[in-house]
Amino acid sequence: MPYFLVGSSNTHIYLWKFDEEKAIATYGVLPAANSPPPYALASISALQFDPCGHRFATAALDGTICSWQLEVGGRSNIHPTESSLCFNGHASDIAYVSSSGSIIAAAGGSSNNMNVVVWDTLAPPSTSRASIICHEGGARSVCVFDNDIGNSSVSPLILTGGKGGDVGLHDFRYIATGRSKRHKSSDNSQRSSQATLSTDLPVGTGTKFGVENVGGMLWYIPKAHLGSVTKICPIAQTSLFLTGSKDGDVKLWDAKNAKLLHHWPKLHEKHTFLQPSTRGFGGVVRAGVTDVQLVSHGFLTCGGDGSVKLVQLKDYI
């Protein structure tokens, strides 16, 4: 599909075609602002096409998640088909769960520490959202694995990265229903769930259980990075994934056993910027790795230093 989306600091989203000189559609202002007067428009923090390319989702710095119908006929000021204020702080990242195009996983920050939300945009409002308490200080990134990463799972697995450098793997079925995919007993108590979730993991993987191993969290790495995990990128048809961080590092992991496979230190030097917020500028931030994208035989990274780098993966997978 020869289209791409651009989010802006004025809540607008622009649809471009690669061979056009101007945007072919403009998507309008978010329907609600989660901020007191003076009102300022929330910047778009993340964009994601659905698996079929017919719709897309957006996250904004006021905590709003929206779903939009793709329009390619030149219309402007298009309103979202669904909108939900998922966080009372900010929304940082989004990903579609499964191929339905209706279920969205979102990472962000809320005062109650419910920093990951799964939202079914087609369900009734009273039952459409499930929240996860995780990542103290806020969740920064989210991605979804293929339905099968080699462990006979029929439930999508959701990876999240936190502001403190932590990474967790969640079972979508447990989040949606309260029952783990490996849980064969009718007893859904917290103790039973914890015991079941930890049985398949080897000793010494650097994971942490207990409080963080509830609500469908299969494993948890408290210090995967020294800085905020700004990007998580799964490698299709494998159990491997990449993480990029504010500290400038990129790491390759195996989700089957939460094992670190390779570390690329200081791919990008940290630089300082003014952070936009719903009230204008929210303070000074430092950025290392800002994005990681898979390409043939490797991955591309970009960072706060303004550089783009290509790294080959053939020697590591």
Secondary structure, DSSP 8 states (H G I E B T S, - for coil): --EEEEE-TTS-EEEEETT-SS-SEEE---S---S-SS-----EEEEEE-TTSSEEEEEETTSEEEEEE---S---SB--SEEEE--SSEEEEEEE-SSSS-EEEEEEE-TTSEEEEEEETTS-GGGSEEEEE-STT-EEEEEE--S-SSS---S-EEEEEETTS-EEEEEHHHHHHS--TT--SS---HHHHHHHHHTTS-TTSS---SGGG-TTEEEEETTSSSS-EEEEEE-TTSSEEEEEETTS-EEEEETTTTEEEEEETTSS--EEEEEEETTEEEEEEEESEEEEEEETTEEEEEETTS-EEEEE-TTT-
